[in-house]
Amino acid sequence: MFTGKVAVVTGGCRGIGAAITQCLAEAGAHVAAGYNRGAETAEALAAGLRAEGRSISLHQGNVAEPDSCARVVREVLDQQGRIDFLVNNAGINVDKTVRKMSVDDWHAVLRVNLSGAFYMIKAVLNHMTDRGSGRIVNISSVIGQSGNIGQANYAASKSGQFGFTKSLALEVARKGITVNCVAPGFIDTEMVASVPKAVLDTVIGRIPVGRLGQASEVARCVRFLLEDEAGYITGAVLAVNGGLEM
Ligand code: NAI
């Protein structure tokens, strides 16, 4: 499906990002998987995929730093010669009520989740427009749609992605580039494992399909948006949340 294509996946070595990396690599793409910390986890993922005959490279970097984003994109272009897909998946949360949230807590989350996507897009956009094709998917969150107590910074960063995605989608629609958001609900990853069990049980009780989502379910939606056949979908927010927010 994606033979000859090159995908950059930020935070692509664990959780949802690792599932996206695996899904795209299995579809035949070369995946340039970014990671910030956790070189061992990244190496283990890469070794497993290479053993299955998949094509993957690892790129350490910090999406909160524009120079680091530019360097990672240069690395991938030097090695692979092209970038077809960018998946902005890297994200963090620093959960506190607004009254307890420091200015640093606010900026730390905005810098990774929203500015990080901007820096990565800035770094690849000229390449994609020069080639007249490209696919960008930003991993947002149901929290960007609904808001959540203790997650004002996270919610702002994730709903900020909606406006950013739609504006960019308009700017590049005639250049052969689509830009979309995938907004997962509660997915069974380390990020959700840090939620206290009692809170999680309450959350699951509110999910219409009655369970957490799987990272692979998010990954398959990302893969769909990257396919040639999805070329008429741009500026969209694809919810993958078990019906939690409609
Ligand atoms: P995770 O914590 O397992 O993975 C986050 C990834 O982002 C890691 O690979 C980490 O290395 C990377 N990262 C963090 N800061 C970085 C930085 N400064 N530079 C480069 N990479 C950095 O989280 P998970 O659950 O896999 O989440 C992935 C994305 O999905 C995030 O954007 C998250 O907000 C979003 N999401 C997750 C949901 C969930 O239920 N797990 C629900 C909705 C959205």
Boltz pocket constraint, residues with backbone or C-beta under 6 A from the ligand:
constraints:
  - pocket:
      binder: B
      contacts: [[A, 10], [A, 11], [A, 12], [A, 13], [A, 14], [A, 15], [A, 16], [A, 17], [A, 34], [A, 35], [A, 36], [A, 37], [A, 61], [A, 62], [A, 63], [A, 64], [A, 88], [A, 89], [A, 90], [A, 91], [A, 92], [A, 112], [A, 139], [A, 140], [A, 141], [A, 142], [A, 183], [A, 184], [A, 185], [A, 186], [A, 187], [A, 188], [A, 189], [A, 190], [A, 191], [A, 192]]
      max_distance: 6.0
